[in-house]
Every structure is written in structure tokens, then in C-alpha cells.
Amino acid sequence: MAPPIRGLGIRLLIIAAGLVGTIAPTSHAEDPPDGTGDAANGAGLYKRYCRGCHGVDGQGDGLVFMPHVNNLTKKGYIDQLPDRYLRHVILNGGESVGKSAYMPSFAGTLSDQQIADVIAHVRSLPTY
């Protein structure tokens, strides 16, 4: 028979686990439908979280990051990537898809809607 403290610890762990789901900004359980983002809202988020590395216009010319990062506006590149893929990279970081580990995960930072907004903004940038 387990000591009462151990049983209490397990119960507290279960309660705490339940609270984490309610405190976390989002569970990221399901992909939102493609094209549901607000590009105008995404512009501000992009400016805050992305432009330092990806550059003001997404061309990979951010001044605060080395090594050089991909150009998000390259024709035949970004337009071929589905929103689901971009969402995965934003949520899990570059290393999750075999890209640079310097691309961080934003799972604890951005909500599902904010990620959709960033994707909509990136999609609104002119391609070259």
C-alpha cells in the first residue's frame, strides 16, 4: 500500500496537469483552415517576432541574425508551401523540419490565430 503522501502527490499532479491546459495560451490541437489569418494583425506580429531574422520584407536580410536565413518571398518557394507546413515550423521551430535550429518554437508564445495571422502576412508579401 502506498503511503498517503504519495497518493496525495499523484492527485496534486493530476490537478496540476489539468490546470496547465487551462493556463496555456493554446493547445494547438488542430490546424485552422488555410487562409483564416488577418494579414494586418500578422504584420505587427511579424515585425515583433520575425523581422530580426527574416528581414522587413521577408527577404532573409535581417541584420541581427547569422547565419543567413531563407528568403520567405522567393517565387517557387513560399507559394509552394502549404499553411499547415508553415504553421508546423512556427510552432515547432526550424529543426523540426530539418532546417536551422536557430529558428525557435513559438508554441508557447503565439496562439493559433496569431500564427494564422503571421502566415497571412507572409503570404501578402510580394514575391521575387
N, CA, C and O atoms as CSV, one atom per row, in Angstrom:
chain,resi,resn,atom,element,x,y,z
A,1,MET,N,N,0.846,-1.185,0.000
A,1,MET,CA,C,0.000,0.000,0.000
A,1,MET,C,C,0.886,1.241,0.000
A,1,MET,O,O,1.836,1.339,0.777
A,2,ALA,N,N,0.569,2.177,-0.869
A,2,ALA,CA,C,1.360,3.406,-0.988
A,2,ALA,C,C,1.107,4.311,0.203
A,2,ALA,O,O,-0.014,4.375,0.708
A,3,PRO,N,N,2.132,5.008,0.653
A,3,PRO,CA,C,1.938,5.951,1.742
A,3,PRO,C,C,0.971,7.057,1.319
A,3,PRO,O,O,0.906,7.389,0.135
A,4,PRO,N,N,0.219,7.633,2.259
A,4,PRO,CA,C,-0.760,8.663,1.918
A,4,PRO,C,C,-0.139,9.857,1.193
A,4,PRO,O,O,-0.784,10.441,0.322
A,5,ILE,N,N,1.087,10.230,1.527
A,5,ILE,CA,C,1.731,11.370,0.875
A,5,ILE,C,C,1.879,11.111,-0.620
A,5,ILE,O,O,1.649,11.995,-1.445
A,6,ARG,N,N,2.268,9.879,-0.953
A,6,ARG,CA,C,2.453,9.548,-2.370
A,6,ARG,C,C,1.130,9.670,-3.118
A,6,ARG,O,O,1.089,10.227,-4.215
A,7,GLY,N,N,0.060,9.158,-2.542
A,7,GLY,CA,C,-1.259,9.262,-3.174
A,7,GLY,C,C,-1.668,10.708,-3.343
A,7,GLY,O,O,-2.240,11.084,-4.366
A,8,LEU,N,N,-1.374,11.522,-2.336
A,8,LEU,CA,C,-1.678,12.936,-2.412
A,8,LEU,C,C,-0.863,13.590,-3.520
A,8,LEU,O,O,-1.377,14.430,-4.260
A,9,GLY,N,N,0.416,13.205,-3.637
A,9,GLY,CA,C,1.274,13.756,-4.688
A,9,GLY,C,C,0.734,13.456,-6.069
A,9,GLY,O,O,0.750,14.317,-6.948
A,10,ILE,N,N,0.256,12.240,-6.264
A,10,ILE,CA,C,-0.309,11.862,-7.562
A,10,ILE,C,C,-1.553,12.678,-7.846
A,10,ILE,O,O,-1.746,13.147,-8.968
A,11,ARG,N,N,-2.409,12.855,-6.828
A,11,ARG,CA,C,-3.627,13.652,-7.017
A,11,ARG,C,C,-3.284,15.105,-7.351
A,11,ARG,O,O,-3.916,15.709,-8.218
A,12,LEU,N,N,-2.288,15.662,-6.668
A,12,LEU,CA,C,-1.876,17.030,-6.963
A,12,LEU,C,C,-1.311,17.147,-8.371
A,12,LEU,O,O,-1.552,18.139,-9.060
A,13,LEU,N,N,-0.563,16.139,-8.800
A,13,LEU,CA,C,-0.009,16.131,-10.151
A,13,LEU,C,C,-1.130,16.117,-11.184
A,13,LEU,O,O,-1.064,16.829,-12.186
A,14,ILE,N,N,-2.151,15.314,-10.943
A,14,ILE,CA,C,-3.294,15.237,-11.865
A,14,ILE,C,C,-4.015,16.576,-11.909
A,14,ILE,O,O,-4.389,17.043,-12.985
A,15,ILE,N,N,-4.213,17.199,-10.752
A,15,ILE,CA,C,-4.876,18.505,-10.703
A,15,ILE,C,C,-4.030,19.543,-11.432
A,15,ILE,O,O,-4.555,20.333,-12.216
A,16,ALA,N,N,-2.723,19.545,-11.175
A,16,ALA,CA,C,-1.828,20.500,-11.823
A,16,ALA,C,C,-1.833,20.310,-13.340
A,16,ALA,O,O,-1.837,21.284,-14.093
A,17,ALA,N,N,-1.833,19.068,-13.777
A,17,ALA,CA,C,-1.855,18.800,-15.216
A,17,ALA,C,C,-3.122,19.359,-15.839
A,17,ALA,O,O,-3.089,19.885,-16.952
A,18,GLY,N,N,-4.232,19.250,-15.135
A,18,GLY,CA,C,-5.488,19.817,-15.629
A,18,GLY,C,C,-5.438,21.322,-15.713
A,18,GLY,O,O,-5.998,21.909,-16.640
A,19,LEU,N,N,-4.769,21.970,-14.753
A,19,LEU,CA,C,-4.652,23.422,-14.763
A,19,LEU,C,C,-3.744,23.918,-15.870
A,19,LEU,O,O,-3.993,24.983,-16.435
A,20,VAL,N,N,-2.700,23.175,-16.193
A,20,VAL,CA,C,-1.780,23.600,-17.242
A,20,VAL,C,C,-2.531,23.777,-18.552
A,20,VAL,O,O,-2.267,24.729,-19.286
A,21,GLY,N,N,-3.448,22.891,-18.854
A,21,GLY,CA,C,-4.220,23.005,-20.081
A,21,GLY,C,C,-5.081,24.250,-20.117
A,21,GLY,O,O,-5.358,24.789,-21.189
A,22,THR,N,N,-5.516,24.722,-18.922
A,22,THR,CA,C,-6.348,25.917,-18.894
A,22,THR,C,C,-5.523,27.192,-18.861
A,22,THR,O,O,-6.013,28.254,-19.246
A,23,ILE,N,N,-4.275,27.107,-18.407
A,23,ILE,CA,C,-3.428,28.288,-18.312
A,23,ILE,C,C,-2.674,28.529,-19.611
A,23,ILE,O,O,-2.432,29.679,-19.977
A,24,ALA,N,N,-2.305,27.481,-20.303
A,24,ALA,CA,C,-1.515,27.600,-21.533
A,24,ALA,C,C,-2.255,28.469,-22.540
A,24,ALA,O,O,-3.484,28.423,-22.587
A,25,PRO,N,N,-1.539,29.275,-23.362
A,25,PRO,CA,C,-2.192,30.174,-24.292
A,25,PRO,C,C,-3.050,29.456,-25.322
A,25,PRO,O,O,-4.068,29.991,-25.760
A,26,THR,N,N,-2.659,28.274,-25.707
A,26,THR,CA,C,-3.443,27.496,-26.658
A,26,THR,C,C,-2.901,26.079,-26.704
A,26,THR,O,O,-1.724,25.845,-26.429
A,27,SER,N,N,-3.750,25.150,-27.047
A,27,SER,CA,C,-3.311,23.758,-27.103
A,27,SER,C,C,-2.712,23.406,-28.451
A,27,SER,O,O,-1.971,22.428,-28.557
A,28,HIS,N,N,-3.014,24.174,-29.478
A,28,HIS,CA,C,-2.531,23.904,-30.835
A,28,HIS,C,C,-2.934,22.494,-31.280
A,28,HIS,O,O,-2.174,21.807,-31.962
A,29,ALA,N,N,-4.124,22.079,-30.888
A,29,ALA,CA,C,-4.572,20.722,-31.168
A,29,ALA,C,C,-4.949,20.511,-32.631
A,29,ALA,O,O,-4.705,19.439,-33.184
A,30,GLU,N,N,-5.540,21.519,-33.258
A,30,GLU,CA,C,-5.995,21.340,-34.633
A,30,GLU,C,C,-5.474,22.473,-35.503
A,30,GLU,O,O,-5.300,23.601,-35.042
A,31,ASP,N,N,-5.229,22.157,-36.760
A,31,ASP,CA,C,-4.818,23.189,-37.695
A,31,ASP,C,C,-6.038,24.020,-38.069
A,31,ASP,O,O,-7.081,23.463,-38.413
A,32,PRO,N,N,-5.924,25.353,-38.008
A,32,PRO,CA,C,-7.025,26.162,-38.510
A,32,PRO,C,C,-7.071,26.050,-40.028
A,32,PRO,O,O,-6.054,25.750,-40.654
A,33,PRO,N,N,-8.230,26.286,-40.626
A,33,PRO,CA,C,-8.304,26.217,-42.089
A,33,PRO,C,C,-7.352,27.227,-42.731
A,33,PRO,O,O,-7.122,28.301,-42.177
A,34,ASP,N,N,-6.802,26.887,-43.890
A,34,ASP,CA,C,-5.912,27.790,-44.613
A,34,ASP,C,C,-6.653,29.097,-44.923
A,34,ASP,O,O,-7.862,29.112,-45.155
A,35,GLY,N,N,-5.895,30.170,-44.918
A,35,GLY,CA,C,-6.456,31.454,-45.302
A,35,GLY,C,C,-7.313,32.118,-44.244
A,35,GLY,O,O,-8.069,33.033,-44.571
A,36,THR,N,N,-7.230,31.696,-42.976
A,36,THR,CA,C,-8.075,32.273,-41.935
A,36,THR,C,C,-7.386,33.384,-41.165
A,36,THR,O,O,-7.949,33.913,-40.207
A,37,GLY,N,N,-6.182,33.743,-41.568
A,37,GLY,CA,C,-5.435,34.759,-40.848
A,37,GLY,C,C,-5.750,36.168,-41.287
A,37,GLY,O,O,-6.276,36.398,-42.376
A,38,ASP,N,N,-5.418,37.110,-40.417
A,38,ASP,CA,C,-5.581,38.534,-40.671
A,38,ASP,C,C,-4.188,39.112,-40.940
A,38,ASP,O,O,-3.389,39.270,-40.017
A,39,ALA,N,N,-3.906,39.423,-42.193
A,39,ALA,CA,C,-2.575,39.895,-42.587
A,39,ALA,C,C,-2.193,41.189,-41.883
A,39,ALA,O,O,-1.023,41.390,-41.557
A,40,ALA,N,N,-3.159,42.067,-41.643
A,40,ALA,CA,C,-2.850,43.338,-40.974
A,40,ALA,C,C,-2.377,43.087,-39.543
A,40,ALA,O,O,-1.403,43.698,-39.104
A,41,ASN,N,N,-3.041,42.209,-38.819
A,41,ASN,CA,C,-2.611,41.860,-37.466
A,41,ASN,C,C,-1.285,41.100,-37.530
A,41,ASN,O,O,-0.414,41.296,-36.683
A,42,GLY,N,N,-1.137,40.246,-38.520
A,42,GLY,CA,C,0.093,39.483,-38.692
A,42,GLY,C,C,1.299,40.358,-38.949
A,42,GLY,O,O,2.418,39.983,-38.601
A,43,ALA,N,N,1.092,41.533,-39.560
A,43,ALA,CA,C,2.207,42.442,-39.840
A,43,ALA,C,C,2.880,42.891,-38.547
A,43,ALA,O,O,4.108,42.943,-38.474
A,44,GLY,N,N,2.104,43.208,-37.550
A,44,GLY,CA,C,2.670,43.622,-36.267
A,44,GLY,C,C,3.387,42.485,-35.563
A,44,GLY,O,O,4.445,42.681,-34.967
A,45,LEU,N,N,2.809,41.299,-35.635
A,45,LEU,CA,C,3.435,40.128,-35.025
A,45,LEU,C,C,4.735,39.782,-35.747
A,45,LEU,O,O,5.745,39.471,-35.116
A,46,TYR,N,N,4.696,39.841,-37.077
A,46,TYR,CA,C,5.895,39.584,-37.874
A,46,TYR,C,C,6.997,40.572,-37.501
A,46,TYR,O,O,8.153,40.190,-37.320
A,47,LYS,N,N,6.629,41.826,-37.392
A,47,LYS,CA,C,7.605,42.865,-37.043
A,47,LYS,C,C,8.248,42.564,-35.693
A,47,LYS,O,O,9.455,42.739,-35.525
A,48,ARG,N,N,7.457,42.118,-34.746
A,48,ARG,CA,C,7.966,41.842,-33.392
A,48,ARG,C,C,8.798,40.571,-33.317
A,48,ARG,O,O,9.853,40.561,-32.682
A,49,TYR,N,N,8.336,39.491,-33.960
A,49,TYR,CA,C,8.950,38.186,-33.761
A,49,TYR,C,C,9.811,37.678,-34.920
A,49,TYR,O,O,10.668,36.819,-34.713
A,50,CYS,N,N,9.601,38.187,-36.118
A,50,CYS,CA,C,10.205,37.555,-37.293
A,50,CYS,C,C,11.207,38.419,-38.051
A,50,CYS,O,O,12.176,37.898,-38.601
A,51,ARG,N,N,10.990,39.712,-38.086
A,51,ARG,CA,C,11.789,40.556,-38.989
A,51,ARG,C,C,13.268,40.608,-38.626
A,51,ARG,O,O,14.099,40.836,-39.505
A,52,GLY,N,N,13.621,40.404,-37.362
A,52,GLY,CA,C,15.024,40.453,-36.988
A,52,GLY,C,C,15.859,39.450,-37.759
A,52,GLY,O,O,17.029,39.701,-38.046
A,53,CYS,N,N,15.267,38.320,-38.094
A,53,CYS,CA,C,15.980,37.283,-38.850
A,53,CYS,C,C,15.570,37.271,-40.322
A,53,CYS,O,O,16.421,37.197,-41.208
A,54,HIS,N,N,14.257,37.344,-40.578
A,54,HIS,CA,C,13.761,37.200,-41.943
A,54,HIS,C,C,13.728,38.517,-42.714
A,54,HIS,O,O,13.447,38.526,-43.913
A,55,GLY,N,N,14.014,39.630,-42.034
A,55,GLY,CA,C,14.053,40.925,-42.703
A,55,GLY,C,C,12.699,41.592,-42.763
A,55,GLY,O,O,11.662,40.946,-42.615
A,56,VAL,N,N,12.721,42.884,-42.980
A,56,VAL,CA,C,11.499,43.688,-43.016
A,56,VAL,C,C,10.522,43.168,-44.061
A,56,VAL,O,O,9.321,43.086,-43.801
A,57,ASP,N,N,11.023,42.819,-45.232
A,57,ASP,CA,C,10.173,42.364,-46.330
A,57,ASP,C,C,10.217,40.864,-46.556
A,57,ASP,O,O,9.768,40.380,-47.595
A,58,GLY,N,N,10.758,40.117,-45.587
A,58,GLY,CA,C,10.793,38.662,-45.700
A,58,GLY,C,C,11.863,38.104,-46.611
A,58,GLY,O,O,11.836,36.918,-46.942
A,59,GLN,N,N,12.811,38.940,-47.026
A,59,GLN,CA,C,13.816,38.500,-47.988
A,59,GLN,C,C,15.046,37.861,-47.342
A,59,GLN,O,O,16.041,37.604,-48.020
A,60,GLY,N,N,14.979,37.605,-46.031
A,60,GLY,CA,C,16.090,36.921,-45.367
A,60,GLY,C,C,17.263,37.821,-45.092
A,60,GLY,O,O,18.384,37.348,-44.902
A,61,ASP,N,N,17.016,39.118,-45.067
A,61,ASP,CA,C,18.120,40.062,-44.882
A,61,ASP,C,C,18.085,40.755,-43.521
A,61,ASP,O,O,18.514,41.901,-43.383
A,62,GLY,N,N,17.567,40.042,-42.516
A,62,GLY,CA,C,17.580,40.602,-41.173
A,62,GLY,C,C,19.005,40.866,-40.733
A,62,GLY,O,O,19.913,40.097,-41.049
A,63,LEU,N,N,19.197,41.930,-40.020
A,63,LEU,CA,C,20.551,42.345,-39.668
A,63,LEU,C,C,21.053,41.763,-38.353
A,63,LEU,O,O,22.234,41.895,-38.034
A,64,VAL,N,N,20.185,41.130,-37.595
A,64,VAL,CA,C,20.602,40.672,-36.272
A,64,VAL,C,C,20.855,39.171,-36.199
A,64,VAL,O,O,21.024,38.629,-35.107
A,65,PHE,N,N,20.883,38.506,-37.322
A,65,PHE,CA,C,20.979,37.056,-37.274
A,65,PHE,C,C,22.000,36.516,-38.259
A,65,PHE,O,O,22.043,36.921,-39.421
A,66,MET,N,N,22.796,35.624,-37.788
A,66,MET,CA,C,23.714,34.880,-38.655
A,66,MET,C,C,23.662,33.431,-38.207
A,66,MET,O,O,23.629,33.220,-36.995
A,67,PRO,N,N,23.653,32.455,-39.016
A,67,PRO,CA,C,23.821,32.512,-40.471
A,67,PRO,C,C,22.586,33.088,-41.159
A,67,PRO,O,O,21.526,33.252,-40.555
A,68,HIS,N,N,22.760,33.382,-42.415
A,68,HIS,CA,C,21.700,33.954,-43.231
A,68,HIS,C,C,20.510,33.003,-43.290
A,68,HIS,O,O,20.690,31.788,-43.366
A,69,VAL,N,N,19.310,33.540,-43.256
A,69,VAL,CA,C,18.101,32.711,-43.275
A,69,VAL,C,C,17.427,32.759,-44.643
A,69,VAL,O,O,17.762,33.591,-45.487
A,70,ASN,N,N,16.472,31.854,-44.847
A,70,ASN,CA,C,15.772,31.767,-46.129
A,70,ASN,C,C,14.979,33.024,-46.456
A,70,ASN,O,O,14.480,33.723,-45.574
A,71,ASN,N,N,14.883,33.280,-47.730
A,71,ASN,CA,C,14.051,34.337,-48.283
A,71,ASN,C,C,12.621,33.815,-48.321
A,71,ASN,O,O,12.321,32.881,-49.064
A,72,LEU,N,N,11.742,34.408,-47.529
A,72,LEU,CA,C,10.349,33.968,-47.489
A,72,LEU,C,C,9.548,34.429,-48.691
A,72,LEU,O,O,8.398,34.022,-48.859
A,73,THR,N,N,10.131,35.269,-49.526
A,73,THR,CA,C,9.387,35.823,-50.655
A,73,THR,C,C,9.883,35.297,-52.004
A,73,THR,O,O,9.542,35.847,-53.051
A,74,LYS,N,N,10.669,34.255,-51.976
A,74,LYS,CA,C,11.209,33.687,-53.217
A,74,LYS,C,C,10.110,32.938,-53.973
A,74,LYS,O,O,9.504,32.004,-53.449
A,75,LYS,N,N,9.866,33.366,-55.214
A,75,LYS,CA,C,8.872,32.675,-56.050
A,75,LYS,C,C,9.258,31.212,-56.191
A,75,LYS,O,O,10.435,30.877,-56.317
A,76,GLY,N,N,8.280,30.370,-56.169
A,76,GLY,CA,C,8.541,28.944,-56.303
A,76,GLY,C,C,8.962,28.296,-54.993
A,76,GLY,O,O,9.216,27.092,-54.957
A,77,TYR,N,N,9.040,29.070,-53.919
A,77,TYR,CA,C,9.379,28.510,-52.608
A,77,TYR,C,C,8.192,28.667,-51.661
A,77,TYR,O,O,7.510,27.693,-51.342
A,78,ILE,N,N,7.955,29.883,-51.220
A,78,ILE,CA,C,6.917,30.098,-50.216
A,78,ILE,C,C,5.524,29.790,-50.762
A,78,ILE,O,O,4.663,29.295,-50.035
A,79,ASP,N,N,5.310,30.083,-52.035
A,79,ASP,CA,C,3.985,29.833,-52.600
A,79,ASP,C,C,3.702,28.344,-52.784
A,79,ASP,O,O,2.556,27.960,-53.014
A,80,GLN,N,N,4.716,27.514,-52.686
A,80,GLN,CA,C,4.534,26.066,-52.794
A,80,GLN,C,C,4.333,25.386,-51.432
A,80,GLN,O,O,3.972,24.211,-51.368
A,81,LEU,N,N,4.569,26.130,-50.354
A,81,LEU,CA,C,4.457,25.565,-49.012
A,81,LEU,C,C,3.048,25.776,-48.465
A,81,LEU,O,O,2.576,26.912,-48.414
A,82,PRO,N,N,2.374,24.713,-48.059
A,82,PRO,CA,C,1.029,24.879,-47.510
A,82,PRO,C,C,1.063,25.543,-46.128
A,82,PRO,O,O,2.066,25.478,-45.417
A,83,ASP,N,N,-0.031,26.168,-45.773
A,83,ASP,CA,C,-0.133,26.814,-44.462
A,83,ASP,C,C,0.171,25.829,-43.333
A,83,ASP,O,O,0.794,26.195,-42.337
A,84,ARG,N,N,-0.266,24.594,-43.491
A,84,ARG,CA,C,-0.041,23.577,-42.451
A,84,ARG,C,C,1.457,23.399,-42.178
A,84,ARG,O,O,1.861,23.239,-41.026
A,85,TYR,N,N,2.268,23.424,-43.217
A,85,TYR,CA,C,3.723,23.304,-43.063
A,85,TYR,C,C,4.291,24.528,-42.348
A,85,TYR,O,O,5.073,24.394,-41.407
A,86,LEU,N,N,3.897,25.721,-42.795
A,86,LEU,CA,C,4.384,26.951,-42.171
A,86,LEU,C,C,3.988,26.986,-40.699
A,86,LEU,O,O,4.785,27.369,-39.842
A,87,ARG,N,N,2.765,26.587,-40.414
A,87,ARG,CA,C,2.290,26.543,-39.028
A,87,ARG,C,C,3.158,25.594,-38.202
A,87,ARG,O,O,3.524,25.908,-37.069
A,88,HIS,N,N,3.482,24.442,-38.768
A,88,HIS,CA,C,4.321,23.463,-38.071
A,88,HIS,C,C,5.695,24.060,-37.746
A,88,HIS,O,O,6.199,23.888,-36.637
A,89,VAL,N,N,6.291,24.753,-38.700
A,89,VAL,CA,C,7.616,25.348,-38.478
A,89,VAL,C,C,7.539,26.423,-37.400
A,89,VAL,O,O,8.407,26.485,-36.529
A,90,ILE,N,N,6.518,27.265,-37.445
A,90,ILE,CA,C,6.368,28.321,-36.449
A,90,ILE,C,C,6.150,27.712,-35.061
A,90,ILE,O,O,6.717,28.180,-34.074
A,91,LEU,N,N,5.339,26.686,-34.997
A,91,LEU,CA,C,5.054,26.044,-33.709
A,91,LEU,C,C,6.244,25.284,-33.141
A,91,LEU,O,O,6.507,25.350,-31.940
A,92,ASN,N,N,6.958,24.568,-33.989
A,92,ASN,CA,C,7.959,23.615,-33.516
A,92,ASN,C,C,9.405,24.002,-33.794
A,92,ASN,O,O,10.324,23.325,-33.333
A,93,GLY,N,N,9.620,25.071,-34.535
A,93,GLY,CA,C,10.971,25.513,-34.835
A,93,GLY,C,C,11.532,24.872,-36.092
A,93,GLY,O,O,11.009,23.878,-36.596
A,94,GLY,N,N,12.593,25.457,-36.573
A,94,GLY,CA,C,13.204,25.012,-37.832
A,94,GLY,C,C,13.747,23.602,-37.798
A,94,GLY,O,O,13.643,22.867,-38.780
A,95,GLU,N,N,14.323,23.222,-36.681
A,95,GLU,CA,C,14.931,21.896,-36.580
A,95,GLU,C,C,13.905,20.782,-36.791
A,95,GLU,O,O,14.265,19.682,-37.211
A,96,SER,N,N,12.640,21.055,-36.505
A,96,SER,CA,C,11.596,20.034,-36.644
A,96,SER,C,C,11.361,19.624,-38.092
A,96,SER,O,O,10.745,18.591,-38.353
A,97,VAL,N,N,11.851,20.431,-39.038
A,97,VAL,CA,C,11.705,20.117,-40.457
A,97,VAL,C,C,13.055,20.064,-41.158
A,97,VAL,O,O,13.132,20.191,-42.380
A,98,GLY,N,N,14.114,19.879,-40.387
A,98,GLY,CA,C,15.444,19.757,-40.966
A,98,GLY,C,C,16.079,21.080,-41.350
A,98,GLY,O,O,17.052,21.109,-42.104
A,99,LYS,N,N,15.539,22.172,-40.838
A,99,LYS,CA,C,16.129,23.486,-41.097
A,99,LYS,C,C,16.897,23.920,-39.849
A,99,LYS,O,O,17.082,23.130,-38.923
A,100,SER,N,N,17.332,25.149,-39.828
A,100,SER,CA,C,18.170,25.659,-38.751
A,100,SER,C,C,17.505,25.558,-37.379
A,100,SER,O,O,16.329,25.881,-37.210
A,101,ALA,N,N,18.280,25.108,-36.421
A,101,ALA,CA,C,17.817,25.047,-35.033
A,101,ALA,C,C,17.731,26.447,-34.431
A,101,ALA,O,O,17.181,26.610,-33.342
A,102,TYR,N,N,18.256,27.445,-35.107
A,102,TYR,CA,C,18.148,28.823,-34.621
A,102,TYR,C,C,16.726,29.368,-34.757
A,102,TYR,O,O,16.357,30.318,-34.067
A,103,MET,N,N,15.927,28.768,-35.646
A,103,MET,CA,C,14.516,29.158,-35.749
A,103,MET,C,C,13.816,28.563,-34.549
A,103,MET,O,O,13.680,27.343,-34.459
A,104,PRO,N,N,13.360,29.411,-33.606
A,104,PRO,CA,C,12.770,28.888,-32.371
A,104,PRO,C,C,11.338,28.416,-32.554
A,104,PRO,O,O,10.693,28.701,-33.563
A,105,SER,N,N,10.867,27.703,-31.578
A,105,SER,CA,C,9.460,27.329,-31.499
A,105,SER,C,C,8.698,28.496,-30.879
A,105,SER,O,O,9.149,29.094,-29.902
A,106,PHE,N,N,7.555,28.810,-31.445
A,106,PHE,CA,C,6.701,29.854,-30.897
A,106,PHE,C,C,5.432,29.264,-30.279
A,106,PHE,O,O,4.442,29.971,-30.090
A,107,ALA,N,N,5.465,27.971,-29.968
A,107,ALA,CA,C,4.284,27.290,-29.420
A,107,ALA,C,C,3.804,27.931,-28.127
A,107,ALA,O,O,2.595,28.028,-27.916
A,108,GLY,N,N,4.682,28.361,-27.273
A,108,GLY,CA,C,4.280,28.973,-26.017
A,108,GLY,C,C,4.121,30.475,-26.098
A,108,GLY,O,O,3.801,31.121,-25.100
A,109,THR,N,N,4.341,31.038,-27.277
A,109,THR,CA,C,4.324,32.486,-27.444
A,109,THR,C,C,3.124,32.966,-28.246
A,109,THR,O,O,2.468,33.937,-27.868
A,110,LEU,N,N,2.836,32.289,-29.354
A,110,LEU,CA,C,1.768,32.714,-30.251
A,110,LEU,C,C,0.586,31.757,-30.209
A,110,LEU,O,O,0.763,30.540,-30.151
A,111,SER,N,N,-0.608,32.307,-30.239
A,111,SER,CA,C,-1.825,31.493,-30.298
A,111,SER,C,C,-2.029,30.978,-31.721
A,111,SER,O,O,-1.340,31.408,-32.646
A,112,ASP,N,N,-2.962,30.070,-31.890
A,112,ASP,CA,C,-3.282,29.556,-33.225
A,112,ASP,C,C,-3.665,30.700,-34.163
A,112,ASP,O,O,-3.217,30.741,-35.309
A,113,GLN,N,N,-4.494,31.632,-33.678
A,113,GLN,CA,C,-4.927,32.745,-34.525
A,113,GLN,C,C,-3.759,33.648,-34.881
A,113,GLN,O,O,-3.663,34.112,-36.017
A,114,GLN,N,N,-2.870,33.905,-33.932
A,114,GLN,CA,C,-1.710,34.741,-34.211
A,114,GLN,C,C,-0.795,34.093,-35.253
A,114,GLN,O,O,-0.245,34.779,-36.115
A,115,ILE,N,N,-0.636,32.789,-35.170
A,115,ILE,CA,C,0.171,32.078,-36.170
A,115,ILE,C,C,-0.482,32.194,-37.540
A,115,ILE,O,O,0.199,32.442,-38.535
A,116,ALA,N,N,-1.797,32.016,-37.595
A,116,ALA,CA,C,-2.518,32.171,-38.866
A,116,ALA,C,C,-2.346,33.594,-39.398
A,116,ALA,O,O,-2.227,33.794,-40.607
A,117,ASP,N,N,-2.334,34.582,-38.500
A,117,ASP,CA,C,-2.156,35.978,-38.911
A,117,ASP,C,C,-0.759,36.210,-39.483
A,117,ASP,O,O,-0.612,36.902,-40.490
A,118,VAL,N,N,0.258,35.644,-38.855
A,118,VAL,CA,C,1.628,35.781,-39.368
A,118,VAL,C,C,1.733,35.138,-40.751
A,118,VAL,O,O,2.336,35.705,-41.663
A,119,ILE,N,N,1.150,33.965,-40.898
A,119,ILE,CA,C,1.176,33.288,-42.203
A,119,ILE,C,C,0.476,34.142,-43.255
A,119,ILE,O,O,0.970,34.275,-44.374
A,120,ALA,N,N,-0.674,34.722,-42.902
A,120,ALA,CA,C,-1.393,35.584,-43.849
A,120,ALA,C,C,-0.527,36.784,-44.242
A,120,ALA,O,O,-0.521,37.189,-45.404
A,121,HIS,N,N,0.196,37.348,-43.288
A,121,HIS,CA,C,1.080,38.476,-43.606
A,121,HIS,C,C,2.197,38.038,-44.555
A,121,HIS,O,O,2.477,38.710,-45.548
A,122,VAL,N,N,2.825,36.919,-44.242
A,122,VAL,CA,C,3.907,36.421,-45.110
A,122,VAL,C,C,3.372,36.176,-46.510
A,122,VAL,O,O,4.047,36.478,-47.495
A,123,ARG,N,N,2.183,35.640,-46.608
A,123,ARG,CA,C,1.575,35.384,-47.927
A,123,ARG,C,C,1.250,36.690,-48.658
A,123,ARG,O,O,1.137,36.695,-49.884
A,124,SER,N,N,1.100,37.785,-47.928
A,124,SER,CA,C,0.763,39.067,-48.557
A,124,SER,C,C,2.001,39.806,-49.073
A,124,SER,O,O,1.871,40.778,-49.816
A,125,LEU,N,N,3.198,39.355,-48.687
A,125,LEU,CA,C,4.427,39.999,-49.143
A,125,LEU,C,C,4.642,39.724,-50.619
A,125,LEU,O,O,4.344,38.624,-51.085
A,126,PRO,N,N,5.158,40.708,-51.378
A,126,PRO,CA,C,5.433,40.456,-52.792
A,126,PRO,C,C,6.526,39.395,-52.955
A,126,PRO,O,O,7.490,39.358,-52.190
A,127,THR,N,N,6.360,38.544,-53.954
A,127,THR,CA,C,7.376,37.521,-54.209
A,127,THR,C,C,8.314,38.006,-55.318
A,127,THR,O,O,7.934,38.800,-56.179
A,128,TYR,N,N,9.549,37.502,-55.266
A,128,TYR,CA,C,10.581,37.931,-56.218
A,128,TYR,C,C,11.200,36.738,-56.893
A,128,TYR,O,O,12.090,36.894,-57.729
